[in-house]
Amino acid sequence: MNGPFTDDDAVLLRRYRSGDAEAFGELYARHRLGLYRFLCGLSGDGALAEEIFQETWLNLIRSASEPLGQASFKTWLYQIARNRLIDHWRKHGPLQGLQERFDEAVHGDALFDWGPDPEQALSLSRDQQRLREALDELPGDQREVFLLRAHGDMELSEIAELTRTPAETVKSRLRYALQKLRRLLADPAASEEVSA
């Protein structure tokens, strides 16, 4: 195979397609959490995020295609997920329901340790709720860029490629998203007004 598709993930994908099931396990472990969080944050619906998450991995398993051009495996994977979500919205309309709480325990990682300090755990839970509410206040394009950066750990150039948006626009959207999130999260009263 020729081309720029030579990152570690691409090697794992080739190994998987050559019959190495452990290679898929490693790919899945590397990207599952960020991809799921991205979908959950973008869709605002845990059940829909789970459905699209599963469709994305099934598409990857069933397909023999690879990223085109300079795309990395990660950018390609998130593009598949994003396209599946957009297809769902086109068919069923975007759902504006309340976001279900993501239960990471299902995916093998605890969101937080309830441990010996339940007050600290409760405080963390409230902070997570405030963050979800603040994310819901962002315009969709800003939320998407923020989630790709935060959960996808993507560079601005990768986000620009994935969203087919000029890099300067991506940079502006991220800047506006961060400013609004800082403002909403700095003032607990602002967060309470959002949920009222």
N, C-alpha and C positions, 0 to 999 in steps of 0.2 A: 504494500500500500504506500502510495506517495502522498505528499502534502504536509500541511502543518499540524495534522491531527496526531501529534506525538507526545502529548503530555502524559503523565502517569495514569490518569484516568483512561485515556485512550488505549494505553497498553493493557490495562485491566479489561476494558471492553473487548479488545481483540482476543485476549485469553479466554474470556467468558464465551465468546462466540466460537472459540475453538474447543469448547467442552469443559473448561475449568470453572466449575460452579463456585468455588471459593473466591474467584476473582469478582464475580457478581456480588457476593456477600460483602466484599471490601468496598466496592463501588457504592452499594446501598448504604453501608455504615457511614461512609464519608459524606453523603449528600442527603440522607433521609430527613434529618432534623431541620436543616436549613430550608430544604424544599418544602417540607410540610408547614413550617412556620410562615414561609412566604405565602403559600396558598391560603392558609388560614387567615392571615392578616389581610390579604387582597380580597378574598371572597367574603369575609365576615361571617362565615358559616362553617363550623367544624366538620359537619357531616359532608357538605359539598367538598371541602378541602380534602377530606379522606378519600372521597370518590375520585376526584381529579388526580390525587397523589397516586392511587392504585392504577388508574388508567395510564398515567405517565410511565410508570415502571413497566406495565404490561406492553405499552407501545414500544418501549426500549427493547424489551425481551423479544418481541415478535418481529421487529424491524431489522433489516440488514443495512439500513442507511447510516450515514455518519455525518458529522458537521461539515458544512460547506465553507469554503474560503478559510479565513483565519479564526473561525470560531473554536473556542475551547469546548471540551466535553461539558463542563459545568454550564456554560452559556447555552449550549445546545439543549441540555436537559431542562433548564428553566424555560427555554423557548417552547419546548414540547408542552410543558405544564401550562404555561401561559396561554398557548393556543387552545389547549383542551378546555381551559376555563372560559376563554372567549367564545368558543364553540358552544359550550353549555349555556352561556348567557344569551347568545343569539337564538338558541332553540327555545329556552325556557324563560328568558328575561333575567336581569340581575336581581337577585334576592336581597332585600334590604333588612332581613331579620337580624335579631341579636346574635352576635358571635358566640358560639358555644365555647366553653372553656376547653382548651387543648389539654388532654390528659396524656402527658409524656410518659407516664408509667406504662401505658400500652406499648410504647415504642422502646422501653427499656431504660429510660432515664427519668429520674424523679425531677420534677420542676423545682422543688425545694425540699429540704429535710425538715420534717416536723420535729424531730429530735427532742431534746429536753427543754427547749425554749419555745413553747407555743405562741407566746406574745410576739417573738421575732417572726415566726412563720405567718402569723396573722397580719403583721405589718407588711411583710413581703407580698402577701396575697392582695392586700389593698393597693400596694404600689403597682402590681401587675394589672389590676382592674383599672386604675387611673391611666396607665399606659395604653391599654386597649381602648378606653374611651377617647383619649387624645388622638390615637391613630384613626379612629372613626371620624374625627373632626377634619382630618386632612382631605383635600380634594384627591380623587382617585389616582391621578397621574403622579402627584407628590407622594402619596402613600406607597405606590408601586416602586418608585425609585428608592424611597427610604428602606422598604422591605428587602429589595434586591441587594442594597448595600449592607444592611444590618444582618439579614439572615442568609443571604446568598453569598456574602463576603465578596461581592463583585467590585471590580474597578469601574470607574465612570465610563471608560471606553467600552467595557463589556456591556454595561447597562444600555449605553447608546446603541450598540449593535443589536442587542436583544429587543429593545423597544422600537428600533428604527427611528430614533430621535437624534437630532444633532447633539453632540457632546456638550455644547454650551447650554442648551436647553435642559439637559439632564443635570448639569451642575447647578443651574438656577433652581430647578425643582427641588433638588436635595437641600440647597441652602434655605429655601422658603419652608420646606418641611421641617428642617431642624429648628428654625426660628420659631415656628408655630408650636412645635412640641416643647421647646424650652419654656416658652411663655405659658402654655397650658400646664406643664408639669411643675413649674416654679411656684405657681400660686394654687394651693389646694382649693381655694374658693372657686377659681376658674374651672377646675375639674368638676366640682360639685354642680356648678351651673350647667356644664355640658350634659350631665346625667339627669338634670331636672327637667 
